[in-house]
Amino acid sequence: MRVLMVAQSPIAGDSRILREVAALTGAGHVVHVVGRDVPEGFTLEGGATVESVSRSAGLRGGSGPAVGHGQRGAKVLVQRFGRWLLLPEHRLRTEKQWRTAAAATLSGLEPFEVVHAHDFNTLELAAAFASRWSATLVYDSHELWFDRALPGRPTPLWRVRGRRSELALARQAAVVFTVSDGIARRLRERGLPDVRVIRNTFPRPEVAPSLPSAPTGLLYAGRVGAGRDLPAVVEAARLLAPFPTLLMGSVDPNYRLDLGSVQKVPETSIDEVDRVLQESGISLVTLTNTCENHRLALPNKLFHAVRAGVPVVAADLPELRAVITRYHLGTLYTPGDGASLAAAVRSLIADYAGYVDGVRAAGDELNWEHDAEVLVSAYSALAKPPANAH
């Protein structure tokens, strides 16, 4: 089938979309992606094609260091209050501007048989073009969209109306995908009948991971920003010193944090992250307990650690707890509590070999080969004509 994927995320860095494209092209489908901020010369696997629609950069702060000592003063406080007040409207405006530009791009394309919407901020656009082309709509919910922790002032009415809109549009989809059992249950409770889980797992490594007999440090590999419970990481690092803690990832604009003894290292490739994870021996999977989306999340970094064969210390949130305890992947800490995180690290070190064995065994199930089959099977069913068709 000819498949159009629509996403407002930067495609080159969205591992879920890249893996789904590879799985579908590998199954014989023709895939075209319309996304955001695609680098010049960027290509997709399997002959899939991609084009870029730009989006506003957003409300940026000053040009000072993003990670370091926070700025102070009356002027800074006024600027921060202004951002807090205006950010929700600005976020909606930039997303709408992208959809308007993307609609012009889509209008110039030949019709597709399937339109695959990645996240709610593309769902209305995807549904409109699926209807125009008499195509099948697929909704891929990477997050519990209206239950996220967002910067800026509270927007309770937007959340209530948004859930209603999401339900009305998603009911038009032939199938809904999401990233965890917890989010799938919540979407079913809200009235979506066919919700299937495709976790953000990684392909199994070609070579079995090699780890030290005892961990040599902690690594947080992921986005550096609000909601990641990084102040607790900094406090735990102080308590665990001189045991080293590394922070690796892109830094959100306007994010300020005094890192103390934590070492910030540059963002790098997935394979290089594997190497640093394996050298360190412990992966940090940290989140704040500030929203339902976090409580039901299974972050990429959890499955990246499984691919690398590395035990985790993770936030004690319901969905993370369920997976980590089931597979014996590591230990849990109370979000927001640096002392709890440090204690969880010490507990993991005390039974390190046992947790390494748990991660190794979990790799047989927690891998992309397993999850890709859910995607490919769903698309195979979409390609079949209805039983009463003539």
C-alpha positions as CSV (number, residue, x, y, z in Angstrom):
1,M,0.0,0.0,0.0
2,R,1.0,3.6,-0.4
3,V,1.3,5.1,3.0
4,L,1.6,8.8,4.0
5,M,3.1,9.5,7.5
6,V,2.5,13.0,9.0
7,A,4.5,14.2,12.0
8,Q,5.4,17.5,13.6
9,S,8.5,16.0,15.2
10,P,12.0,16.5,13.7
11,I,12.1,13.3,11.7
12,A,15.8,12.6,11.7
13,G,15.8,12.3,15.5
14,D,12.5,10.5,16.0
15,S,13.6,6.8,16.4
16,R,10.0,5.5,16.6
17,I,9.1,6.9,13.2
18,L,12.3,5.8,11.6
19,R,11.8,2.3,12.8
20,E,8.2,2.2,11.7
21,V,9.2,3.4,8.3
22,A,11.8,0.7,8.0
23,A,9.4,-2.0,9.1
24,L,6.7,-1.0,6.6
25,T,9.0,-0.6,3.7
26,G,10.5,-3.9,4.6
27,A,7.0,-5.4,4.4
28,G,6.6,-4.1,0.9
29,H,4.7,-0.8,1.5
30,V,5.6,2.5,-0.2
31,V,6.0,5.2,2.5
32,H,6.3,8.9,2.2
33,V,6.9,11.1,5.3
34,V,6.0,14.7,5.7
35,G,7.7,16.0,8.9
36,R,9.6,18.9,10.4
37,D,13.1,20.2,10.1
38,V,14.5,17.4,7.9
39,P,18.2,18.0,7.4
40,E,19.5,18.5,3.8
41,G,20.4,15.2,2.2
42,F,18.7,13.1,4.9
43,T,17.4,9.8,3.6
44,L,15.2,7.0,5.0
45,E,15.6,3.3,4.8
46,G,14.0,1.0,2.3
47,G,13.5,3.7,-0.4
48,A,11.0,5.7,1.7
49,T,10.8,9.4,0.8
50,V,10.6,12.4,3.1
51,E,10.0,16.1,2.8
52,S,10.1,18.9,5.4
53,V,7.8,21.6,6.6
54,S,9.3,24.1,8.9
55,R,7.8,25.3,12.2
56,S,8.4,28.4,14.3
57,A,11.3,28.0,16.7
58,G,9.1,29.0,19.6
59,L,9.6,31.4,22.5
60,R,13.4,31.4,23.1
61,G,15.2,32.8,26.1
62,G,18.5,34.6,26.2
63,S,21.7,33.3,24.7
64,G,23.2,32.3,28.0
65,P,24.2,28.8,29.0
66,A,21.3,26.4,29.0
67,V,22.7,24.2,31.7
68,G,24.5,26.0,34.6
69,H,23.7,28.5,37.3
70,G,20.2,30.1,36.9
71,Q,20.0,33.7,36.1
72,R,18.5,36.1,38.6
73,G,17.1,39.6,38.9
74,A,13.8,41.5,38.4
75,K,14.1,41.6,34.6
76,V,14.6,37.9,34.4
77,L,11.6,37.2,36.6
78,V,9.4,39.4,34.5
79,Q,10.6,37.7,31.3
80,R,9.9,34.3,32.8
81,F,6.4,35.3,33.9
82,G,5.7,36.6,30.4
83,R,6.7,33.3,28.9
84,W,4.7,31.3,31.5
85,L,1.6,33.4,30.6
86,L,2.0,33.3,26.8
87,L,3.5,29.9,26.2
88,P,0.2,27.9,25.8
89,E,-1.1,30.2,23.1
90,H,2.3,30.3,21.3
91,R,2.5,26.5,21.3
92,L,-0.9,26.2,19.8
93,R,-0.2,28.9,17.2
94,T,3.1,27.4,16.0
95,E,1.5,23.9,15.7
96,K,-1.4,25.4,13.7
97,Q,1.0,27.3,11.5
98,W,2.8,24.0,10.7
99,R,-0.5,22.3,9.9
100,T,-1.4,25.1,7.5
101,A,1.9,24.8,5.7
102,A,1.7,21.0,5.7
103,A,-1.8,21.1,4.2
104,A,-0.5,23.1,1.3
105,T,2.2,20.4,0.8
106,L,-0.2,17.5,1.1
107,S,-2.5,19.2,-1.5
108,G,0.2,18.8,-4.1
109,L,0.6,15.0,-3.5
110,E,-1.1,12.1,-5.3
111,P,-3.7,10.3,-3.1
112,F,-2.4,7.7,-0.6
113,E,-4.2,4.5,0.6
114,V,-3.3,5.1,4.2
115,V,-2.7,8.3,6.2
116,H,-0.7,7.6,9.4
117,A,-0.9,10.5,11.9
118,H,1.9,10.7,14.5
119,D,0.5,12.3,17.7
120,F,-2.6,14.5,18.1
121,N,-1.1,17.6,16.6
122,T,-1.3,16.0,13.2
123,L,-4.6,14.0,13.6
124,E,-7.0,16.6,12.4
125,L,-4.9,17.2,9.3
126,A,-4.5,13.5,8.6
127,A,-8.2,12.8,9.1
128,A,-9.1,15.5,6.6
129,F,-6.8,14.2,3.9
130,A,-7.8,10.6,4.6
131,S,-11.4,11.6,4.0
132,R,-10.5,13.6,0.8
133,W,-8.7,10.6,-0.6
134,S,-11.0,7.9,0.7
135,A,-8.0,6.5,2.5
136,T,-7.6,4.6,5.7
137,L,-6.7,6.7,8.8
138,V,-4.2,5.3,11.3
139,Y,-3.5,7.2,14.6
140,D,-0.2,6.7,16.4
141,S,-0.4,8.2,19.9
142,H,3.2,8.6,21.2
143,E,2.0,10.1,24.4
144,L,-1.2,10.7,26.4
145,W,-1.4,14.0,24.7
146,F,-3.8,16.0,26.9
147,D,-2.3,14.6,30.1
148,R,1.2,15.8,29.6
149,A,3.1,18.1,31.9
150,L,3.6,21.2,29.8
151,P,5.5,24.5,30.6
152,G,3.4,27.6,30.9
153,R,0.2,28.5,32.8
154,P,-2.4,25.8,33.4
155,T,-5.0,25.2,30.6
156,P,-7.7,22.9,32.1
157,L,-10.4,23.8,29.5
158,W,-8.0,23.1,26.6
159,R,-7.3,19.7,28.1
160,V,-11.0,18.8,28.5
161,R,-11.9,20.0,25.0
162,G,-8.8,18.4,23.5
163,R,-9.7,14.9,24.9
164,R,-13.1,15.2,23.3
165,S,-11.6,16.3,20.0
166,E,-9.1,13.5,20.1
167,L,-11.8,10.9,20.7
168,A,-14.0,12.1,17.9
169,L,-11.1,12.1,15.4
170,A,-9.5,8.9,16.6
171,R,-12.8,7.1,16.2
172,Q,-12.3,7.6,12.5
173,A,-9.1,5.6,12.5
174,A,-9.1,1.9,11.5
175,V,-6.5,1.2,14.2
176,V,-4.8,3.2,17.0
177,F,-1.2,2.5,18.1
178,T,0.4,3.7,21.3
179,V,3.5,3.1,23.4
180,S,2.5,1.3,26.6
181,D,-0.2,-0.9,28.1
182,G,-1.2,1.9,30.5
183,I,-1.9,4.4,27.8
184,A,-3.7,1.8,25.7
185,R,-6.0,1.0,28.7
186,R,-6.7,4.7,29.2
187,L,-7.6,5.3,25.5
188,R,-9.8,2.2,25.5
189,E,-11.6,3.6,28.7
190,R,-12.2,6.8,26.8
191,G,-14.0,4.9,24.0
192,L,-11.4,3.8,21.4
193,P,-12.1,0.1,20.6
194,D,-9.0,-1.0,18.7
195,V,-5.8,0.2,20.5
196,R,-2.6,-1.8,20.0
197,V,0.7,-1.4,21.8
198,I,3.9,-0.8,19.8
199,R,6.6,-0.1,22.4
200,N,9.6,2.1,21.7
201,T,12.0,-0.8,21.7
202,F,15.2,-1.1,19.8
203,P,16.5,-3.8,17.4
204,R,18.5,-6.5,19.1
205,P,22.2,-5.9,18.9
206,E,24.2,-8.0,16.4
207,V,26.9,-8.6,19.1
208,A,26.0,-9.6,22.7
209,P,26.6,-6.7,25.1
210,S,29.8,-6.7,27.1
211,L,29.6,-5.1,30.6
212,P,32.1,-4.6,33.4
213,S,31.8,-7.0,36.4
214,A,30.7,-4.0,38.5
215,P,29.3,-0.6,37.3
216,T,31.7,2.3,37.0
217,G,29.1,5.1,36.8
218,L,25.6,6.4,36.0
219,L,24.5,7.6,32.6
220,Y,21.4,9.7,31.8
221,A,21.1,9.6,28.0
222,G,18.1,11.6,26.8
223,R,16.5,15.1,26.6
224,V,17.8,17.5,29.2
225,G,14.9,19.6,30.3
226,A,12.0,20.0,32.6
227,G,10.0,16.9,33.7
228,R,13.1,14.6,33.6
229,D,13.7,14.9,37.4
230,L,17.2,16.0,36.8
231,P,17.5,18.0,40.1
232,A,17.1,14.6,41.8
233,V,19.9,13.3,39.7
234,V,22.1,16.1,40.7
235,E,21.3,15.6,44.4
236,A,21.9,11.8,44.1
237,A,25.2,12.5,42.3
238,R,26.3,14.6,45.3
239,L,25.5,11.8,47.7
240,L,27.2,9.1,45.6
241,A,30.4,11.1,44.8
242,P,33.0,10.2,43.8
243,F,31.0,7.6,41.9
244,P,30.6,9.5,38.5
245,T,27.3,10.6,36.9
246,L,27.1,11.6,33.3
247,L,24.4,13.6,31.4
248,M,24.2,13.1,27.7
249,G,21.6,14.7,25.4
250,S,20.2,17.8,23.7
251,V,19.3,20.6,26.1
252,D,15.9,22.3,25.9
253,P,16.0,26.1,25.4
254,N,15.6,28.1,28.6
255,Y,16.3,25.1,30.8
256,R,18.5,26.1,33.7
257,L,20.1,23.7,36.2
258,D,23.3,23.8,38.4
259,L,24.8,20.5,37.6
260,G,27.1,20.3,40.6
261,S,29.3,17.2,40.2
262,V,27.4,15.9,37.2
263,Q,29.4,15.9,34.0
264,K,27.6,17.0,30.8
265,V,28.8,15.2,27.7
266,P,27.8,15.9,24.1
267,E,24.9,14.3,22.3
268,T,26.0,11.4,20.1
269,S,24.9,8.5,17.9
270,I,22.8,5.5,19.3
271,D,25.8,3.2,18.9
272,E,28.0,5.5,20.8
273,V,25.4,5.8,23.6
274,D,25.4,2.0,23.7
275,R,29.2,2.1,24.3
276,V,29.0,4.7,27.1
277,L,26.1,2.9,28.7
278,Q,28.1,-0.3,28.7
279,E,31.2,1.4,30.1
280,S,29.2,3.0,32.9
281,G,27.0,0.0,33.7
282,I,23.9,1.8,35.0
283,S,21.3,3.7,33.0
284,L,19.1,6.4,34.6
285,V,15.4,6.4,33.5
286,T,14.1,9.5,35.4
287,L,10.8,11.3,35.2
288,T,8.8,13.5,37.5
289,N,5.5,12.3,39.0
290,T,3.7,15.4,37.7
291,C,1.2,14.1,35.1
292,E,-0.7,11.0,34.0
293,N,1.4,10.8,30.8
294,H,4.5,10.3,32.9
295,R,2.8,7.7,35.2
296,L,1.9,5.7,32.1
297,A,5.1,6.2,30.1
298,L,7.7,3.8,29.0
299,P,10.5,6.0,27.8
300,N,12.9,5.2,24.9
301,K,15.8,5.2,27.3
302,L,14.4,2.1,29.2
303,F,14.5,0.0,26.0
304,H,17.8,1.5,24.9
305,A,19.2,0.2,28.1
306,V,17.8,-3.2,27.4
307,R,19.4,-3.2,23.9
308,A,22.7,-2.3,25.6
309,G,22.3,-5.0,28.2
310,V,22.5,-2.4,31.0
311,P,20.4,-2.4,34.3
312,V,18.4,0.7,35.1
313,V,17.5,2.9,38.0
314,A,14.1,4.2,37.2
315,A,11.4,6.5,38.6
316,D,8.8,4.5,40.6
317,L,5.8,5.2,38.4
318,P,3.1,2.6,37.6
319,E,4.0,1.6,34.1
320,L,7.8,1.7,34.6
321,R,7.4,-0.3,37.8
322,A,5.3,-3.0,36.1
323,V,7.9,-3.6,33.4
324,I,11.0,-3.3,35.5
325,T,9.8,-5.6,38.3
326,R,8.4,-8.2,35.8
327,Y,11.7,-8.5,34.0
328,H,14.0,-7.7,36.9
329,L,15.6,-4.9,34.9
330,G,16.8,-2.8,37.9
331,T,15.7,-0.8,40.9
332,L,13.2,2.0,41.5
333,Y,13.4,5.4,43.3
334,T,10.8,7.9,44.5
335,P,10.6,10.7,41.9
336,G,11.9,14.0,43.2
337,D,13.9,12.4,46.0
338,G,17.7,12.4,45.4
339,A,18.4,10.4,48.5
340,S,15.9,7.7,47.3
341,L,17.7,7.7,43.9
342,A,21.1,7.3,45.6
343,A,19.7,4.4,47.7
344,A,18.3,2.7,44.6
345,V,21.8,3.0,42.9
346,R,23.4,1.3,45.9
347,S,20.8,-1.4,45.9
348,L,21.4,-2.2,42.2
349,I,25.1,-2.3,42.7
350,A,24.6,-4.9,45.6
351,D,22.9,-7.3,43.2
352,Y,24.5,-6.1,39.9
353,A,25.0,-9.6,38.3
354,G,21.4,-10.6,39.0
355,Y,20.1,-7.5,37.3
356,V,22.4,-7.9,34.3
357,D,21.0,-11.4,33.9
358,G,17.4,-10.0,34.1
359,V,18.2,-7.5,31.3
360,R,19.8,-10.1,29.2
361,A,16.8,-12.4,29.4
362,A,14.3,-9.6,28.8
363,G,16.0,-8.9,25.4
364,D,14.3,-11.9,24.0
365,E,10.9,-10.1,24.2
366,L,11.7,-6.4,24.7
367,N,13.0,-5.8,21.2
368,W,11.9,-4.0,18.0
369,E,11.6,-7.3,16.0
370,H,8.8,-8.2,18.4
371,D,7.0,-4.9,18.3
372,A,7.5,-4.3,14.6
373,E,5.4,-7.5,14.0
374,V,2.4,-5.7,15.6
375,L,2.7,-2.9,13.1
376,V,3.2,-5.1,10.1
377,S,0.4,-7.4,11.0
378,A,-2.0,-4.5,11.5
379,Y,-1.1,-3.1,8.1
380,S,-1.5,-6.5,6.5
381,A,-5.1,-6.6,7.8
382,L,-5.7,-3.1,6.4
383,A,-4.7,-4.3,3.0
384,K,-7.2,-7.1,2.9
385,P,-10.7,-6.3,1.5
386,P,-13.6,-6.6,3.9
387,A,-15.2,-10.1,4.1
388,N,-18.4,-8.9,2.4
389,A,-16.6,-7.1,-0.5
390,H,-17.3,-8.3,-4.1
